[in-house]
């Protein structure tokens, strides 16, 4: 019988087995960083730590944290690759860049082995969703410097899938490919999946009927865990949609499996997780919420040791029907420290606003503006409705959204219904949230 697991010896390992593997890998990466990365040597010296002091996994807390800002500064001071680079240039094989939605783009280099490890872990996640060698896959992606679906491509190749490249294609050409070929899987940002389905609909093509897609995976934005977005993608394509948790810095680190039980399995043999209390930085246990700090154990060109992801997550010991023994989170990433907004003293997560607004089927697109009127912070939610919305029911529609926001956020938001088509349809890293306030709390 076919195994449910891609790496059974890891995905069902005992805690002791995992711990000893992690310990061995941690010692090796710390030694490697000390020996070859001027950045880490300096930072370990400043923290008065040497590799021989890392004797067990618990000693990880003696190592200093790093942040995206540290990396950005390092690359500015030592252009273009930074002093963090821990291998000779001739050993590097790939460079990828963060999308640079905030600040300058960060460059991340990989050796051939790093990249092969990266793609293997990616394949483990795709396999857990249910992707098999019998599938035909189209990553709907431009294949630019963003790491996005690059590794997904190689991961599918490792599984043995048939791959269809759609990099330079227009949306209409991609839709045509989906209607023509037996493509069973797509990978894209959630926004683009919705945009492509809407475009198909405008051309009278129902992709749920015309395509053979059974599964989709999404990254780049948190959309696929927002019930409204997930439902929209699933009904538009007649598929099961999966959220892919990963970043350019750390790589693929978390996934939900075929059961979609709400448990996120963490690839802890690849990315060692710590979840730290938001106030004290002390580790939290099952039931606790904190910032996810990850150490990549298998990437040598640009090592990431105790990287503060700014992602807020909740630890769980709830088991999943798949019986994986890996470290688990309840739900997905709950919010981003960077994204948290303080409005009239209340913490508001933009993702929560999106969740509420997307519950309404008559919402086609939306934008949220945080602004200050006099001394008071305001949330303005602009709604771009579907074209068939009954114009006589606009007031009732607006009131219903207002009430849901008030209930869900514990704070009043102003809702404005625009004419259909007033807002742009955003692609990758949707800019749906604008903060117009000059001095932002936090
Ligand atoms: Zn599972």
Boltz pocket constraint, residues with backbone or C-beta under 6 A from the ligand:
constraints:
  - pocket:
      binder: B
      contacts: [[A, 256], [A, 257], [A, 258], [A, 259], [A, 261], [A, 263], [A, 265], [A, 320], [A, 321], [A, 322], [A, 323], [A, 324]]
      max_distance: 6.0
